[in-house]
C-alpha cells in the first residue's frame, strides 16, 4: 500500500504504539473499576490492602504484556530476529 518500505515500517510502528496505548488505557480503566468495586464490598482494612495489591500487580502484568507484544511486533516488522 505504501510505496516507500521505510515509511510503511514507520507507520506500522506508530500504529502498534497507538494501539498498545489505547489497549493499556482501556484495561487500566477496567482494572481500576474492579478495584473500586472490590473495595466497596470489603470492609476490613487488611483485606482491602491485599485486594488493592492484587489489582496493582494485575495492572503491572497488563502493562508488561502490552509492552512485550508491542516490542515483538515492532522488531518483527523491522526484520530483527
Buried (B, 14 or more C-beta within 10 A) or exposed (E): EEEEEEEEBEBBBEEBEEBBEEBBEEBEEEBEEBBEEBBEEBEEEEEBEEBBEEBEEBBEEBBEBBEEBBEEBBEEBEEEE
